[in-house]
Amino acid sequence: MPYEQRSLRLDGQRRCLRLEPEFWSMLERIARQEQQALPWLIDRIDRHRQTGQGTGSALCCFVIRYVDPNGNLRDYGKRVLSA
């Protein structure tokens, strides 16, 4: 499966992230649902990632763990985004 690379600014630094298109699509959907820009969402998830975990891995884990099969945020996902 091909990866899609995107460049954005996180914590004042320019970063390039590579994810499968399906993960980008779900992150965009979550950002729209939260009425926020995609960089805001990614920054929030990045700030809550575990020590030693890469940003790309944290983004994928967020999507897998905090979005139910219907695309709704689970409670913990909502807490991460509101912190």
C-alpha positions as CSV (number, residue, x, y, z in Angstrom):
1,M,0.0,0.0,0.0
2,P,1.5,3.4,-0.9
3,Y,2.2,6.0,1.7
4,E,1.2,9.6,1.3
5,Q,3.7,12.2,2.6
6,R,2.6,15.6,4.0
7,S,4.6,18.5,5.4
8,L,3.3,20.6,8.3
9,R,4.4,22.6,11.2
10,L,4.3,21.0,14.7
11,D,5.5,22.9,17.7
12,G,7.1,25.5,15.5
13,Q,9.1,22.9,13.5
14,R,8.5,21.8,10.0
15,R,7.8,18.0,9.9
16,C,7.1,15.5,7.1
17,L,4.8,12.6,7.9
18,R,4.1,9.5,5.9
19,L,0.9,7.6,6.4
20,E,-1.4,5.4,4.4
21,P,-4.1,7.5,2.6
22,E,-6.8,5.8,4.8
23,F,-5.3,7.2,7.9
24,W,-5.0,10.7,6.4
25,S,-8.7,10.5,5.4
26,M,-9.8,9.5,8.9
27,L,-7.7,12.2,10.5
28,E,-9.3,14.8,8.1
29,R,-12.7,13.5,9.0
30,I,-12.0,13.8,12.8
31,A,-10.6,17.4,12.2
32,R,-13.8,18.3,10.4
33,Q,-16.0,16.7,13.1
34,E,-14.1,18.8,15.7
35,Q,-14.3,21.9,13.5
36,Q,-10.5,22.3,13.7
37,A,-7.7,22.4,11.1
38,L,-5.8,19.1,10.5
39,P,-2.5,20.6,11.8
40,W,-4.3,21.4,15.1
41,L,-5.5,17.8,15.4
42,I,-2.1,16.4,14.6
43,D,-0.4,18.7,17.1
44,R,-2.9,17.6,19.9
45,I,-2.2,13.9,19.2
46,D,1.5,14.6,19.0
47,R,1.5,16.3,22.4
48,H,-0.1,13.3,24.0
49,R,2.0,10.6,22.5
50,Q,4.0,8.2,24.6
51,T,7.7,8.8,25.2
52,G,9.7,7.2,22.4
53,Q,6.7,6.8,20.1
54,G,7.0,8.4,16.7
55,T,4.4,10.9,15.6
56,G,3.2,8.7,12.6
57,S,2.7,5.8,15.0
58,A,0.8,8.0,17.5
59,L,-1.5,9.2,14.7
60,C,-2.2,5.7,13.5
61,C,-2.8,4.4,17.1
62,F,-5.1,7.4,17.7
63,V,-7.3,6.5,14.7
64,I,-7.3,2.8,15.5
65,R,-7.9,3.1,19.3
66,Y,-10.2,6.1,19.5
67,V,-12.5,5.9,16.5
68,D,-15.3,3.3,16.5
69,P,-16.3,1.4,13.4
70,N,-18.9,4.0,12.6
71,G,-16.3,6.8,12.7
72,N,-17.4,8.3,16.0
73,L,-14.8,9.4,18.6
74,R,-14.7,7.3,21.7
75,D,-14.6,9.1,25.1
76,Y,-10.8,8.9,25.5
77,G,-10.3,10.4,22.1
78,K,-12.6,13.3,23.0
79,R,-10.5,13.9,26.2
80,V,-7.2,14.0,24.2
81,L,-8.7,16.6,21.9
82,S,-10.1,18.8,24.6
83,A,-6.9,18.8,26.8
